[in-house]
Amino acid sequence: ATSVIPTTTAAATRNADVATMTGTNFSSWYNATEGTLFSEGSSASTSGNIVGSSDNTNNNRIFIGVASGPVSRLLITTSGVTQASISTAYTLNTVVKCAGGYKLNTSNFAQNGTLGTEDTACTIPTVDRLSIGTNTTANDFFLHGHIRRLAYYPSRLTNEQLVALTR
């Protein structure tokens, strides 16, 4: 089911279902130095963000999503420079469990119990919001799929924990 589109006699287009958390609603629980994002869901597109944090630009962001390949991945960008892009092969329209853990010089990604290659030279961007189903409030990189579960951990889980979480 999707959200209702209130209409009149004129045609209407439904906006994408996205959610964004900012201000103290975000900063009161978010750890700015490390964390782990988890999702369980599917995507019908090779371009879509499931969940992530940003400064409302593509220059500073941390997210898990789907990209060309198709792959699911953890992407970290600081000051416009990609710090980590760790991915695993993905079959469109298939439910997967993904977890991306990040901390200065140690970030990794796991999907369905398969661990990516750890990035040991990454910096963590300054962010001020959490977005679900898109990347920024500019509403780009919409998720064309379904989300069953999301979770955030305020610490960088170990590689073993990332694998166990996604089995």
N, C-alpha and C positions, 0 to 999 in steps of 0.2 A: 504494500500500500504506500501511497505517496501523500504529501500534504494536499489539502483542498485548494483549488484555484477558484476564488470567487469571480464570477463572470457576470456580464450583462449580455446584451445582444451582440457585442463586439468580441472578436477573437482575443484570446489572452494567452500569454506565454508564462508558464510557471518558472520562477527563479529556482536556481539550484538549492538544495537543502544543505546549508552550511551553518556552522556555529563558530563563534569567536568569543574568547574570554579575554578581557583586558583589565587594566587597573589593579586595584588590590584584590579583586576576585582572582586574578592570576598571580600576582607577585606574593600574595600571602602564603602560598604553598609551593611555589616553583623554586627549585634549587638552580641557581644561575651557573654553577660550576660543573655539575654532572647530573646525569639522569638516565633513565631507560624508558623508551616508548614501546608499547605493545599494542598490537591490533590482531583481530581475527575477522576476516571478511574476504570479499572478492571484488574484482574489477573487470569490466567489459572493455576497457580502453587501455592503451599503452601510455597514457599520460594522465596521471591523477594522484593527488596527495590524499592520504588517509588521515593522518594526524601529524601535527608538528607545531613548532614555535617559531616565531619570527619577530622582526621589528616592523612588520607590515611592508617589507620589501623582499626582493629575491637576493639581496646582498648579504643579509644576515638571517640565517634560518637553519633549523634542524627538523627534518621530517622523515617519515617513512611513507612510501607510496609505490607507485608502479611507473615504469619508464619503458622506453623503446627496447625491444629485444624479443619478447617482453621480459622484463625482470622486475622483481620487487627489490626495494633498496632502502638504505639509510643514506641520506644526503646531508652533509654539513657544509655550509658556506659562511665564511667570515670575511667581511669587507669586500664582497664580490669575488672572493677566491675560494674555489672548492677545496675544502680541507679533507673531506672523506666522502667517498662514493662507493659503498660496499653493497654488492648485489648478488642475487641468486636467480636462476632461471625461474620463470613463472608461466603458467598456462592460464590464459584469460578465462574468466568465468569459473574459476576454481577457488574454493574457500581455502585460505591459508592462514597460518598463524605466523606473525612476524614480530621480532623484537630487535630494537636497535639501542645499544648502550653507548654512552659517550662521556668522555672526560678528557681533560688536557692530555694529549699524546697517547690515548688509548680508547679507540672506538671500534665497535664491531656490530655485526648484523647476523641474525639467524632467521631461517624460514623453515618451518616444519621439521625441526631438529637438525637442519644442515647449517653449519657455521660458515660464515664468510672469512675472508682474510683480514685480520686485524690491521687497523691503521694506527701506527705508532708515532705519527708526526702531524697531529691536528690540533688546531686551536678551537675554542668554543666561542660562538658569537654572543653578543649581548642582545637579548630578545625581550619583548614586553607583552606577548600575547600567545595564546594557544588557539589554533584553528583546526576544525574538524571538517573534512570533506573538501578543503581547498587549501591554498598556500597562504594567501594574504587577503586582506579585505578588498584588494583590487579584483578579487574573485577570478583568479587564474588557476590553472591546473586542477579543475574540478575532478572529483572522484566520480566515475561513472560505474557505480557498483553498490555493494551492500556492506555494512559494518555490523558485525555481531557483538563484538566486545572491544573495548579500549581500556588501557590502563597506563598509568604513569608511576614510575618509581623514582624517588628523589635521590637515587644513587646509581652509579654505573654498576649494573649487575655483572658478575663474572661471565666469561665465555661459557663456562659449564652451565650456569644458571640461564643464559640466553637459550642454549640448546634445550634444556629441560622445560623451559617455559613454552617453547614452540612445538613440542612433541604432541 
